[in-house]
Amino acid sequence: MSAHMLPAMRIFHREKAGRPIRALWTLEEAGVDYELVVMTAEEAAGDEHRARHPRGKVPVLETGGETVFESTALCLHAADLSADARLLGEPGSTERALVYQWLFFAMTEIEPPLIEAARTRESHPELAAKAVKKAQGNIDAVAANLGDRDFLVGDSFTVADIVMSEVLGIVPRFELGELTGALPAYVERMGQRPARVRAEARIG
Ligand SMILES: N[C@@H](CCC(=O)N[C@@H](CS)C(=O)NCC(=O)O)C(=O)O
């Protein structure tokens, strides 16, 4: 679909929320225009937003008369809109399978234990330590896969690099575990991509 035929894209973000930037960054990489709506915590908890997301969370994308939630779903959709499939690989390709692999690995094997550790470290330090240990083994697996390459899949940037570098960014932000091997430089490099910088400037 050419850019001028796309339905309007509106992203709902809540002040201080960490995940919406993933969707903005992908839209910026894909060269797709979007409107950004920044809500207060009260607005995000209100009925109007609950009609967009059953748990009142962000990010939410409103497009074509529908609302779509889950940050990685938004990233995948935005990647689909990029003109030449460069953010995702061709449908059915091994490259795309590996992109899916790292997206799911980030979202199911790394992010949940990091969030659990952040939530429990004051009240249940032993639970937090277990969660950090689990996340760390998975982070080390990403470091081993990356080695000294620039990107997670093949030799080009994909949406897997967006989601993985954002999830790994939780480690220094909350001082949980350690980014091993080349991961600190990788996360830093991804954060300096012009599309990421533009997304951050918009989100404030
Ligand atoms: N798995 C969801 C998680 C969404 C999520 O938890 N978002 C946070 C902000 S980063 C939120 O809205 N939290 C509000 C709440 O938990 O009530 C995604 O990746 O989109």
The ligand as an SDF file (V2000), in Angstrom:
LIG
                    3D

 20 19  0  0  0  0  0  0  0  0999 V2000
    2.6930   -6.0300   26.8030 N   0  0  0  0  0  0  0  0  0  0  0  0
    2.1930   -4.6940   26.7070 C   0  0  0  0  0  0  0  0  0  0  0  0
    2.4470   -3.9660   28.0080 C   0  0  0  0  0  0  0  0  0  0  0  0
    1.7750   -2.6050   28.0400 C   0  0  0  0  0  0  0  0  0  0  0  0
    2.0470   -1.8860   29.3350 C   0  0  0  0  0  0  0  0  0  0  0  0
    2.1330   -2.4900   30.4280 O   0  0  0  0  0  0  0  0  0  0  0  0
    2.1940   -0.5710   29.2350 N   0  0  0  0  0  0  0  0  0  0  0  0
    2.4030    0.2350   30.4230 C   0  0  0  0  0  0  0  0  0  0  0  0
    3.1700    1.5080   30.0620 C   0  0  0  0  0  0  0  0  0  0  0  0
    4.7610    1.2060   29.4110 S   0  0  0  0  0  0  0  0  0  0  0  0
    1.0650    0.6720   30.9760 C   0  0  0  0  0  0  0  0  0  0  0  0
    0.2420    1.1850   30.2390 O   0  0  0  0  0  0  0  0  0  0  0  0
    0.8560    0.4590   32.2780 N   0  0  0  0  0  0  0  0  0  0  0  0
   -0.3340    0.9080   32.9190 C   0  0  0  0  0  0  0  0  0  0  0  0
   -0.9300   -0.1630   33.7760 C   0  0  0  0  0  0  0  0  0  0  0  0
   -0.3100   -1.2150   33.9420 O   0  0  0  0  0  0  0  0  0  0  0  0
   -2.0290    0.0780   34.2770 O   0  0  0  0  0  0  0  0  0  0  0  0
    2.8720   -3.9770   25.5230 C   0  0  0  0  0  0  0  0  0  0  0  0
    4.0070   -4.3200   25.1960 O   0  0  0  0  0  0  0  0  0  0  0  0
    2.2540   -3.0890   24.9300 O   0  0  0  0  0  0  0  0  0  0  0  0
  1  2  1  0
  2  3  1  0
  2 18  1  0
  3  4  1  0
  4  5  1  0
  5  6  2  0
  5  7  1  0
  7  8  1  0
  8  9  1  0
  8 11  1  0
  9 10  1  0
 11 12  2  0
 11 13  1  0
 13 14  1  0
 14 15  1  0
 15 16  2  0
 15 17  1  0
 18 19  2  0
 18 20  1  0
M  END
$$$$
